[in-house]
Amino acid sequence: MAGGHQVQDDNTKTASNLVYSVVTIRNSGDGASGPEVLVIYPSNRDVKEGDKLKLQSVYRGRINYFYWRNDSNYINGARNEFYETLVDSSSGGSHQCAVWSGYKWQRSATLKIFTIASDLSLTLEVKPRAALSGESITLECLVPDQKGTGSFLWYRNEKFIQQTYRAQYIITKVEITDEASYRCELRRSYRKWVSPEVNITVTGWSLPFLLSCEFSGWQVAEIWKLFEEHFCQDNSVEIGNISNY
């Protein structure tokens, strides 16, 4: 920051469709707070290409002039406290507002906006969708064009769980708590593509479950081996105690 500004507080907030930084900027001379950028609409912050986006600069003090910019490029025609645009593939970026109070510029923190693209159809493939506790599940984000690089963000029940640079997310030993709804996002610069959600079901090992199935001799041996691995870690559990699980 120029003009003797000092950063007093810095934290990052994340939503399912927006990632933005909130930074309080204070001038070292008079202690006046810098402007703050707010999202007016869409109210759910689901910024889709083709929809309208409206931002507002909030500044407690005398203002003579506004300037809006995106990724350090000034936006033509945006000269008041509101910035409104029809979202397209170039609308994403680090938005910032600067205000002129008559004798100095005050700049807001940047508001990073990722737009939801619609030119690709992203698919989440899950194998298997129904699994037994302890099995492995592979989630793969299928991208039709396979062009360029990007990062993949994975969500479980709408909560972010991990970011990868491969199109796969593997749950090596699935547990009952992994039963949920999953989706993936592909991000390239400030654009992102979102897959539909896929539900995963997990069945735990239990004596009633085993008794309800018909198995051949080798299947019984394999099942008992898995059962011991997940429930008999100390190898001290006897067959007569299975009913306790």
Buried (B, 14 or more C-beta within 10 A) or exposed (E): EEEEBEEEEEEEEEEBBBBBEBBBBBBEEEEBBBBBBEBEEBEEBEBBBEBEBEBBBEBEEEBEEBBBBBBEEEBEEBEEBEBEBEBEEBBBBBBBBBBBBEEEBBBBBBBBBBBBBEEEEBBBBBEEEEBBBBBEBEBBBBBEEEEEEBEBBBBBEEEBEEEBEEBEBEBEEBEEEBBBEBBBBBBBBBBBBBBEBBEBEBBBBBEEEBEEEEEEEEEEEEBBEBBEEBBBEEEEBEEEEBEEE
